[in-house]
């Protein structure tokens, strides 16, 4: 079995309230762990979406969440979901530069 690898390591949104691509899957990839940390002195919200290659974001995998200043969220709703080949993991935060994302996972092989 392949080892878990960092898919996203400390990336922050550069613009507030705008979905930004954090990771593009070259193969089907399962999410194993998520840590979302608010590194600022203000409360901030985030949304994460797994988006297929078609670009349809009508069914996000994780709902709107608020992370209190200097705290973390484990994004449990995202763990175990698969980012399909050529799909993306996207995130948006309410305050630019406030939320740091770390996601680990594994490529699935057939």
N, C-alpha and C positions, 0 to 999 in steps of 0.2 A: 504494500500500500504506500502511496506517495505521502511525503511529509506535508504538513500544513505550511503554506507560504503566505507572506504578507501581500495582500492584494492592494491595500491602501495603508500607508504608514505616516500618520500625522498630517495628512492633507487638510487644509482649511478652505472654506469658501472664500473666493476673492470678491464676490458681490453679494449683497444681501437680497433675500427673497427671489433668487434666481436658481433654478435647477442647473447644477454643473456636473459634468461627468467626472467621477472619481476613478472608475475602472472599466475597461472594455475586455470582455472575455474572448480569448482566442479558441477556447473549447468550452463545453459545458463545465461550469465551476460551482461547487457547493460552498456555501458560506459556513464556516465553522465557529467564528467568534467575531463579535463586534464590540468596540468600545468607542463611545462618543463623549468627549470631554470638553466642558466649557472652561476655557483658560482665562476668562476675563472676570471683571468685577461686576458684571451685569447679567441678569437672567437672559437666556436666549432659547429660541425654539429651533427645531430642525425637522426636516422631512427627508426620508430616504425612499427611493424607488428602484425596483429592478425593471429595466426597460428592455423588451425584446428588440431584435434588429429592426423590426417594423417601425419602432419609435412610439408605439401605443403606450401611453402612461395612464390609461383610464382606471387601472386597478393596482394602485400602489401596494407594496408588500408591507410597509411599515407606516403607521399613522403619524400625524403631527405629534411631537413630543416637546416638552420644555425641560431644559437642563439648567438647574439653578447654578449661579456663579460658583466657580471653582469646584464643581462636582462632575460626576460622570454618569452615563447611562449605558446599559449593556445591550441595548437594541435586540432583546431576546426574540422579538417577532421575526427578525430577519434570519436567525440561525436555522440552518437546515434547508433554506431555500436555494434554488439553483439559478444562477445567472446563465441564460442560454448562450450558446456559441454566437458570437457577434453582438450579443446584448451588452447592456451597460448597467453599472450601478451608479445612480445619480443621487445628489443630495443638495438641499438648500437650507440655509440658516437665516434667522431673522436679523442677525448682526454680522456683517462681513468680518472675517478673521477671528470670530469668537469660538467656533466649534471645531475641534480637531477630531478627525475620523481615523480609526484604525480598524481594519477588517482583515481577517485571515481566512483562508480557504484552501480547497484542493481542486485541481482539474479532475474531472471524471473521465475515465477511459472505458471504452467498450470492448 
